[in-house]
């Protein structure tokens, strides 16, 4: 059964609800009885099976080689007091 996230427009209360695909969306906040809306977010996908490789679901930026650190500049010699 899918889990849906909701947020109240009035009190900003956020909650999750387990609902069937055929159930109607909720319309009332359980805290303040105000109007609510569904919250949509990105869903992680994992590819499984013999036709996929471990790196198929990895972000390409995280696979690239790390940036090389530049060495710190040498410190300037301190001025001598005469």
PDB file as gemmi writes it, atoms N, CA and C in Angstrom:
CRYST1    1.000    1.000    1.000  90.00  90.00  90.00 P 1                      
ATOM      1  N   UNK A   1       0.859  -1.170   0.000  1.00  0.00           N  
ATOM      2  CA  UNK A   1       0.000   0.000   0.000  1.00  0.00           C  
ATOM      3  C   UNK A   1       0.908   1.237   0.000  1.00  0.00           C  
ATOM      4  N   UNK A   2       0.666   2.187  -0.896  1.00  0.00           N  
ATOM      5  CA  UNK A   2       1.517   3.377  -0.986  1.00  0.00           C  
ATOM      6  C   UNK A   2       1.398   4.302   0.227  1.00  0.00           C  
ATOM      7  N   UNK A   3       2.479   4.995   0.497  1.00  0.00           N  
ATOM      8  CA  UNK A   3       2.513   5.999   1.551  1.00  0.00           C  
ATOM      9  C   UNK A   3       2.532   7.365   0.898  1.00  0.00           C  
ATOM     10  N   UNK A   4       1.623   8.246   1.310  1.00  0.00           N  
ATOM     11  CA  UNK A   4       1.547   9.594   0.775  1.00  0.00           C  
ATOM     12  C   UNK A   4       1.916  10.593   1.859  1.00  0.00           C  
ATOM     13  N   UNK A   5       2.600  11.662   1.468  1.00  0.00           N  
ATOM     14  CA  UNK A   5       2.958  12.717   2.413  1.00  0.00           C  
ATOM     15  C   UNK A   5       2.015  13.894   2.192  1.00  0.00           C  
ATOM     16  N   UNK A   6       1.577  14.473   3.298  1.00  0.00           N  
ATOM     17  CA  UNK A   6       0.681  15.624   3.262  1.00  0.00           C  
ATOM     18  C   UNK A   6       1.248  16.738   4.139  1.00  0.00           C  
ATOM     19  N   UNK A   7       0.884  17.980   3.813  1.00  0.00           N  
ATOM     20  CA  UNK A   7       1.256  19.142   4.621  1.00  0.00           C  
ATOM     21  C   UNK A   7       0.058  20.078   4.691  1.00  0.00           C  
ATOM     22  N   UNK A   8      -0.145  20.643   5.866  1.00  0.00           N  
ATOM     23  CA  UNK A   8      -1.259  21.568   6.071  1.00  0.00           C  
ATOM     24  C   UNK A   8      -0.873  22.961   5.585  1.00  0.00           C  
ATOM     25  N   UNK A   9      -1.780  23.619   4.883  1.00  0.00           N  
ATOM     26  CA  UNK A   9      -1.540  24.984   4.413  1.00  0.00           C  
ATOM     27  C   UNK A   9      -1.645  25.994   5.553  1.00  0.00           C  
ATOM     28  N   UNK A  10      -2.419  25.688   6.591  1.00  0.00           N  
ATOM     29  CA  UNK A  10      -2.651  26.633   7.688  1.00  0.00           C  
ATOM     30  C   UNK A  10      -1.584  26.518   8.784  1.00  0.00           C  
ATOM     31  N   UNK A  11      -1.403  25.316   9.330  1.00  0.00           N  
ATOM     32  CA  UNK A  11      -0.492  25.162  10.477  1.00  0.00           C  
ATOM     33  C   UNK A  11       0.837  24.518  10.109  1.00  0.00           C  
ATOM     34  N   UNK A  12       1.020  24.146   8.847  1.00  0.00           N  
ATOM     35  CA  UNK A  12       2.243  23.536   8.328  1.00  0.00           C  
ATOM     36  C   UNK A  12       2.566  22.181   8.972  1.00  0.00           C  
ATOM     37  N   UNK A  13       1.566  21.528   9.555  1.00  0.00           N  
ATOM     38  CA  UNK A  13       1.743  20.183  10.101  1.00  0.00           C  
ATOM     39  C   UNK A  13       1.978  19.218   8.939  1.00  0.00           C  
ATOM     40  N   UNK A  14       3.014  18.364   9.043  1.00  0.00           N  
ATOM     41  CA  UNK A  14       3.309  17.388   8.002  1.00  0.00           C  
ATOM     42  C   UNK A  14       3.085  15.986   8.555  1.00  0.00           C  
ATOM     43  N   UNK A  15       2.504  15.111   7.724  1.00  0.00           N  
ATOM     44  CA  UNK A  15       2.240  13.740   8.153  1.00  0.00           C  
ATOM     45  C   UNK A  15       2.171  12.826   6.944  1.00  0.00           C  
ATOM     46  N   UNK A  16       2.217  11.524   7.201  1.00  0.00           N  
ATOM     47  CA  UNK A  16       2.124  10.510   6.157  1.00  0.00           C  
ATOM     48  C   UNK A  16       0.844   9.717   6.341  1.00  0.00           C  
ATOM     49  N   UNK A  17       0.308   9.205   5.234  1.00  0.00           N  
ATOM     50  CA  UNK A  17      -0.905   8.387   5.285  1.00  0.00           C  
ATOM     51  C   UNK A  17      -0.743   7.200   4.336  1.00  0.00           C  
ATOM     52  N   UNK A  18      -1.104   6.009   4.803  1.00  0.00           N  
ATOM     53  CA  UNK A  18      -1.120   4.814   3.970  1.00  0.00           C  
ATOM     54  C   UNK A  18      -2.482   4.737   3.306  1.00  0.00           C  
ATOM     55  N   UNK A  19      -2.491   4.801   1.960  1.00  0.00           N  
ATOM     56  CA  UNK A  19      -3.752   4.785   1.236  1.00  0.00           C  
ATOM     57  C   UNK A  19      -3.620   3.904   0.001  1.00  0.00           C  
ATOM     58  N   UNK A  20      -4.715   3.301  -0.385  1.00  0.00           N  
ATOM     59  CA  UNK A  20      -4.774   2.536  -1.617  1.00  0.00           C  
ATOM     60  C   UNK A  20      -4.803   3.499  -2.799  1.00  0.00           C  
ATOM     61  N   UNK A  21      -4.442   3.007  -3.979  1.00  0.00           N  
ATOM     62  CA  UNK A  21      -4.491   3.846  -5.175  1.00  0.00           C  
ATOM     63  C   UNK A  21      -5.917   4.330  -5.456  1.00  0.00           C  
ATOM     64  N   UNK A  22      -6.897   3.533  -5.087  1.00  0.00           N  
ATOM     65  CA  UNK A  22      -8.286   3.886  -5.374  1.00  0.00           C  
ATOM     66  C   UNK A  22      -8.910   4.809  -4.327  1.00  0.00           C  
ATOM     67  N   UNK A  23      -8.233   5.021  -3.187  1.00  0.00           N  
ATOM     68  CA  UNK A  23      -8.757   5.914  -2.153  1.00  0.00           C  
ATOM     69  C   UNK A  23      -8.658   7.367  -2.589  1.00  0.00           C  
ATOM     70  N   UNK A  24      -9.608   8.167  -2.156  1.00  0.00           N  
ATOM     71  CA  UNK A  24      -9.580   9.608  -2.440  1.00  0.00           C  
ATOM     72  C   UNK A  24      -8.506  10.270  -1.579  1.00  0.00           C  
ATOM     73  N   UNK A  25      -7.940  11.355  -2.082  1.00  0.00           N  
ATOM     74  CA  UNK A  25      -6.929  12.101  -1.324  1.00  0.00           C  
ATOM     75  C   UNK A  25      -7.557  12.707  -0.080  1.00  0.00           C  
ATOM     76  N   UNK A  26      -6.759  12.839   0.981  1.00  0.00           N  
ATOM     77  CA  UNK A  26      -7.236  13.483   2.191  1.00  0.00           C  
ATOM     78  C   UNK A  26      -7.361  14.978   1.935  1.00  0.00           C  
ATOM     79  N   UNK A  27      -8.261  15.643   2.639  1.00  0.00           N  
ATOM     80  CA  UNK A  27      -8.504  17.065   2.409  1.00  0.00           C  
ATOM     81  C   UNK A  27      -8.444  17.903   3.681  1.00  0.00           C  
ATOM     82  N   UNK A  28      -8.387  17.251   4.869  1.00  0.00           N  
ATOM     83  CA  UNK A  28      -8.478  17.985   6.122  1.00  0.00           C  
ATOM     84  C   UNK A  28      -7.336  17.601   7.058  1.00  0.00           C  
ATOM     85  N   UNK A  29      -6.702  18.607   7.663  1.00  0.00           N  
ATOM     86  CA  UNK A  29      -5.602  18.395   8.604  1.00  0.00           C  
ATOM     87  C   UNK A  29      -6.127  17.768   9.894  1.00  0.00           C  
ATOM     88  N   UNK A  30      -5.473  16.714  10.401  1.00  0.00           N  
ATOM     89  CA  UNK A  30      -5.938  16.102  11.652  1.00  0.00           C  
ATOM     90  C   UNK A  30      -5.666  16.987  12.873  1.00  0.00           C  
ATOM     91  N   UNK A  31      -4.772  17.970  12.757  1.00  0.00           N  
ATOM     92  CA  UNK A  31      -4.428  18.836  13.883  1.00  0.00           C  
ATOM     93  C   UNK A  31      -5.377  20.033  14.001  1.00  0.00           C  
ATOM     94  N   UNK A  32      -5.513  20.793  12.899  1.00  0.00           N  
ATOM     95  CA  UNK A  32      -6.282  22.046  12.983  1.00  0.00           C  
ATOM     96  C   UNK A  32      -7.527  22.054  12.091  1.00  0.00           C  
ATOM     97  N   UNK A  33      -7.763  20.961  11.376  1.00  0.00           N  
ATOM     98  CA  UNK A  33      -8.913  20.823  10.460  1.00  0.00           C  
ATOM     99  C   UNK A  33      -8.816  21.759   9.262  1.00  0.00           C  
ATOM    100  N   UNK A  34      -7.593  22.300   8.990  1.00  0.00           N  
ATOM    101  CA  UNK A  34      -7.386  23.171   7.844  1.00  0.00           C  
ATOM    102  C   UNK A  34      -7.210  22.370   6.556  1.00  0.00           C  
ATOM    103  N   UNK A  35      -7.050  23.088   5.457  1.00  0.00           N  
ATOM    104  CA  UNK A  35      -6.884  22.461   4.142  1.00  0.00           C  
ATOM    105  C   UNK A  35      -5.456  21.928   4.001  1.00  0.00           C  
ATOM    106  N   UNK A  36      -5.318  20.727   3.427  1.00  0.00           N  
ATOM    107  CA  UNK A  36      -3.999  20.123   3.257  1.00  0.00           C  
ATOM    108  C   UNK A  36      -3.700  19.900   1.776  1.00  0.00           C  
ATOM    109  N   UNK A  37      -2.444  19.621   1.494  1.00  0.00           N  
ATOM    110  CA  UNK A  37      -2.001  19.329   0.125  1.00  0.00           C  
ATOM    111  C   UNK A  37      -1.033  18.158   0.164  1.00  0.00           C  
ATOM    112  N   UNK A  38      -0.939  17.450  -0.958  1.00  0.00           N  
ATOM    113  CA  UNK A  38       0.024  16.367  -1.075  1.00  0.00           C  
ATOM    114  C   UNK A  38       1.407  16.954  -1.296  1.00  0.00           C  
ATOM    115  N   UNK A  39       2.411  16.306  -0.722  1.00  0.00           N  
ATOM    116  CA  UNK A  39       3.799  16.721  -0.903  1.00  0.00           C  
ATOM    117  C   UNK A  39       4.474  15.678  -1.776  1.00  0.00           C  
ATOM    118  N   UNK A  40       5.053  16.125  -2.884  1.00  0.00           N  
ATOM    119  CA  UNK A  40       5.725  15.215  -3.803  1.00  0.00           C  
ATOM    120  C   UNK A  40       7.232  15.363  -3.632  1.00  0.00           C  
ATOM    121  N   UNK A  41       7.938  14.239  -3.643  1.00  0.00           N  
ATOM    122  CA  UNK A  41       9.388  14.273  -3.508  1.00  0.00           C  
ATOM    123  C   UNK A  41      10.005  13.243  -4.447  1.00  0.00           C  
ATOM    124  N   UNK A  42      11.297  13.357  -4.648  1.00  0.00           N  
ATOM    125  CA  UNK A  42      12.011  12.431  -5.530  1.00  0.00           C  
ATOM    126  C   UNK A  42      12.021  11.029  -4.916  1.00  0.00           C  
ATOM    127  N   UNK A  43      11.943  10.048  -5.765  1.00  0.00           N  
ATOM    128  CA  UNK A  43      11.912   8.661  -5.316  1.00  0.00           C  
ATOM    129  C   UNK A  43      13.198   7.985  -5.761  1.00  0.00           C  
ATOM    130  N   UNK A  44      13.841   7.278  -4.856  1.00  0.00           N  
ATOM    131  CA  UNK A  44      15.040   6.534  -5.202  1.00  0.00           C  
ATOM    132  C   UNK A  44      14.680   5.284  -5.986  1.00  0.00           C  
ATOM    133  N   UNK A  45      15.464   4.991  -7.000  1.00  0.00           N  
ATOM    134  CA  UNK A  45      15.213   3.832  -7.846  1.00  0.00           C  
ATOM    135  C   UNK A  45      16.412   2.911  -7.784  1.00  0.00           C  
ATOM    136  N   UNK A  46      16.170   1.637  -7.586  1.00  0.00           N  
ATOM    137  CA  UNK A  46      17.233   0.642  -7.591  1.00  0.00           C  
ATOM    138  C   UNK A  46      16.934  -0.351  -8.693  1.00  0.00           C  
ATOM    139  N   UNK A  47      17.887  -0.497  -9.626  1.00  0.00           N  
ATOM    140  CA  UNK A  47      17.723  -1.433 -10.725  1.00  0.00           C  
ATOM    141  C   UNK A  47      18.279  -2.789 -10.294  1.00  0.00           C  
ATOM    142  N   UNK A  48      17.446  -3.819 -10.370  1.00  0.00           N  
ATOM    143  CA  UNK A  48      17.875  -5.161  -9.966  1.00  0.00           C  
ATOM    144  C   UNK A  48      17.683  -6.120 -11.122  1.00  0.00           C  
ATOM    145  N   UNK A  49      18.499  -7.140 -11.157  1.00  0.00           N  
ATOM    146  CA  UNK A  49      18.379  -8.154 -12.194  1.00  0.00           C  
ATOM    147  C   UNK A  49      19.682  -8.324 -12.946  1.00  0.00           C  
ATOM    148  N   UNK A  50      19.716  -9.313 -13.807  1.00  0.00           N  
ATOM    149  CA  UNK A  50      20.948  -9.634 -14.513  1.00  0.00           C  
ATOM    150  C   UNK A  50      21.297  -8.613 -15.592  1.00  0.00           C  
ATOM    151  N   UNK A  51      20.367  -7.783 -16.026  1.00  0.00           N  
ATOM    152  CA  UNK A  51      20.622  -6.819 -17.090  1.00  0.00           C  
ATOM    153  C   UNK A  51      21.138  -5.476 -16.617  1.00  0.00           C  
ATOM    154  N   UNK A  52      21.368  -5.322 -15.311  1.00  0.00           N  
ATOM    155  CA  UNK A  52      21.793  -4.032 -14.781  1.00  0.00           C  
ATOM    156  C   UNK A  52      23.103  -4.176 -14.022  1.00  0.00           C  
ATOM    157  N   UNK A  53      23.876  -3.115 -14.027  1.00  0.00           N  
ATOM    158  CA  UNK A  53      25.128  -3.084 -13.286  1.00  0.00           C  
ATOM    159  C   UNK A  53      24.947  -2.258 -12.027  1.00  0.00           C  
ATOM    160  N   UNK A  54      25.847  -2.439 -11.070  1.00  0.00           N  
ATOM    161  CA  UNK A  54      25.773  -1.726  -9.800  1.00  0.00           C  
ATOM    162  C   UNK A  54      25.813  -0.209 -10.010  1.00  0.00           C  
ATOM    163  N   UNK A  55      26.513   0.259 -11.026  1.00  0.00           N  
ATOM    164  CA  UNK A  55      26.678   1.691 -11.248  1.00  0.00           C  
ATOM    165  C   UNK A  55      25.546   2.313 -12.054  1.00  0.00           C  
ATOM    166  N   UNK A  56      24.558   1.545 -12.497  1.00  0.00           N  
ATOM    167  CA  UNK A  56      23.461   2.097 -13.301  1.00  0.00           C  
ATOM    168  C   UNK A  56      22.610   3.100 -12.540  1.00  0.00           C  
ATOM    169  N   UNK A  57      22.477   2.944 -11.227  1.00  0.00           N  
ATOM    170  CA  UNK A  57      21.619   3.850 -10.461  1.00  0.00           C  
ATOM    171  C   UNK A  57      22.416   4.861  -9.653  1.00  0.00           C  
ATOM    172  N   UNK A  58      23.702   5.012  -9.945  1.00  0.00           N  
ATOM    173  CA  UNK A  58      24.555   5.931  -9.209  1.00  0.00           C  
ATOM    174  C   UNK A  58      24.608   7.261  -9.947  1.00  0.00           C  
ATOM    175  N   UNK A  59      24.580   8.341  -9.195  1.00  0.00           N  
ATOM    176  CA  UNK A  59      24.695   9.676  -9.765  1.00  0.00           C  
ATOM    177  C   UNK A  59      26.054   9.798 -10.448  1.00  0.00           C  
ATOM    178  N   UNK A  60      26.084  10.259 -11.675  1.00  0.00           N  
ATOM    179  CA  UNK A  60      27.336  10.344 -12.443  1.00  0.00           C  
ATOM    180  C   UNK A  60      28.356  11.262 -11.786  1.00  0.00           C  
ATOM    181  N   UNK A  61      27.935  12.313 -11.095  1.00  0.00           N  
ATOM    182  CA  UNK A  61      28.875  13.224 -10.442  1.00  0.00           C  
ATOM    183  C   UNK A  61      29.623  12.532  -9.317  1.00  0.00           C  
ATOM    184  N   UNK A  62      28.968  11.616  -8.603  1.00  0.00           N  
ATOM    185  CA  UNK A  62      29.631  10.943  -7.491  1.00  0.00           C  
ATOM    186  C   UNK A  62      30.589   9.864  -7.976  1.00  0.00           C  
ATOM    187  N   UNK A  63      30.497   9.458  -9.247  1.00  0.00           N  
ATOM    188  CA  UNK A  63      31.368   8.427  -9.787  1.00  0.00           C  
ATOM    189  C   UNK A  63      32.659   9.027 -10.317  1.00  0.00           C  
ATOM    190  N   UNK A  64      32.620  10.276 -10.775  1.00  0.00           N  
ATOM    191  CA  UNK A  64      33.811  10.900 -11.342  1.00  0.00           C  
ATOM    192  C   UNK A  64      34.894  11.030 -10.285  1.00  0.00           C  
ATOM    193  N   UNK A  65      36.145  11.151 -10.754  1.00  0.00           N  
ATOM    194  CA  UNK A  65      37.239  11.202  -9.794  1.00  0.00           C  
ATOM    195  C   UNK A  65      37.173  12.480  -8.982  1.00  0.00           C  
ATOM    196  N   UNK A  66      37.597  12.412  -7.721  1.00  0.00           N  
ATOM    197  CA  UNK A  66      37.491  13.584  -6.852  1.00  0.00           C  
ATOM    198  C   UNK A  66      38.412  14.707  -7.320  1.00  0.00           C  
ATOM    199  N   UNK A  67      38.036  15.924  -6.983  1.00  0.00           N  
ATOM    200  CA  UNK A  67      38.841  17.084  -7.349  1.00  0.00           C  
ATOM    201  C   UNK A  67      40.155  17.061  -6.578  1.00  0.00           C  
ATOM    202  N   UNK A  68      41.229  17.462  -7.267  1.00  0.00           N  
ATOM    203  CA  UNK A  68      42.540  17.482  -6.625  1.00  0.00           C  
ATOM    204  C   UNK A  68      42.662  18.752  -5.792  1.00  0.00           C  
ATOM    205  N   UNK A  69      43.182  18.585  -4.603  1.00  0.00           N  
ATOM    206  CA  UNK A  69      43.367  19.731  -3.717  1.00  0.00           C  
ATOM    207  C   UNK A  69      44.630  20.474  -4.132  1.00  0.00           C  
ATOM    208  N   UNK A  70      44.567  21.775  -4.116  1.00  0.00           N  
ATOM    209  CA  UNK A  70      45.756  22.573  -4.431  1.00  0.00           C  
ATOM    210  C   UNK A  70      46.557  22.756  -3.158  1.00  0.00           C  
ATOM    211  N   UNK A  71      47.890  22.637  -3.263  1.00  0.00           N  
ATOM    212  CA  UNK A  71      48.703  22.804  -2.051  1.00  0.00           C  
ATOM    213  C   UNK A  71      48.642  24.249  -1.572  1.00  0.00           C  
ATOM    214  N   UNK A  72      48.754  24.466  -0.274  1.00  0.00           N  
ATOM    215  CA  UNK A  72      48.692  25.851   0.236  1.00  0.00           C  
ATOM    216  C   UNK A  72      49.914  26.641  -0.226  1.00  0.00           C  
ATOM    217  N   UNK A  73      49.725  27.932  -0.421  1.00  0.00           N  
ATOM    218  CA  UNK A  73      50.836  28.801  -0.836  1.00  0.00           C  
ATOM    219  C   UNK A  73      51.823  28.932   0.321  1.00  0.00           C  
ATOM    220  N   UNK A  74      53.121  29.006  -0.012  1.00  0.00           N  
ATOM    221  CA  UNK A  74      54.108  29.142   1.072  1.00  0.00           C  
ATOM    222  C   UNK A  74      53.910  30.469   1.785  1.00  0.00           C  
ATOM    223  N   UNK A  75      54.141  30.449   3.073  1.00  0.00           N  
ATOM    224  CA  UNK A  75      53.971  31.655   3.886  1.00  0.00           C  
ATOM    225  C   UNK A  75      55.087  32.637   3.580  1.00  0.00           C  
ATOM    226  N   UNK A  76      54.751  33.915   3.548  1.00  0.00           N  
ATOM    227  CA  UNK A  76      55.756  34.954   3.315  1.00  0.00           C  
ATOM    228  C   UNK A  76      56.606  35.113   4.561  1.00  0.00           C  
ATOM    229  N   UNK A  77      57.900  35.325   4.379  1.00  0.00           N  
ATOM    230  CA  UNK A  77      58.763  35.502   5.581  1.00  0.00           C  
ATOM    231  C   UNK A  77      58.342  36.751   6.350  1.00  0.00           C  
ATOM    232  N   UNK A  78      58.447  36.687   7.648  1.00  0.00           N  
ATOM    233  CA  UNK A  78      58.083  37.811   8.495  1.00  0.00           C  
ATOM    234  C   UNK A  78      59.127  38.904   8.363  1.00  0.00           C  
ATOM    235  N   UNK A  79      58.685  40.147   8.433  1.00  0.00           N  
ATOM    236  CA  UNK A  79      59.617  41.289   8.348  1.00  0.00           C  
ATOM    237  C   UNK A  79      60.431  41.366   9.627  1.00  0.00           C  
ATOM    238  N   UNK A  80      61.725  41.591   9.449  1.00  0.00           N  
ATOM    239  CA  UNK A  80      62.610  41.691  10.628  1.00  0.00           C  
ATOM    240  C   UNK A  80      62.619  43.105  11.174  1.00  0.00           C  
ATOM    241  N   UNK A  81      62.567  43.205  12.472  1.00  0.00           N  
ATOM    242  CA  UNK A  81      62.627  44.519  13.117  1.00  0.00           C  
ATOM    243  C   UNK A  81      64.089  44.897  13.262  1.00  0.00           C  
ATOM    244  N   UNK A  82      64.459  46.101  12.927  1.00  0.00           N  
ATOM    245  CA  UNK A  82      65.858  46.549  13.048  1.00  0.00           C  
ATOM    246  C   UNK A  82      66.145  47.120  14.395  1.00  0.00           C  
TER     247      UNK A  82                                                      
END                                                                             
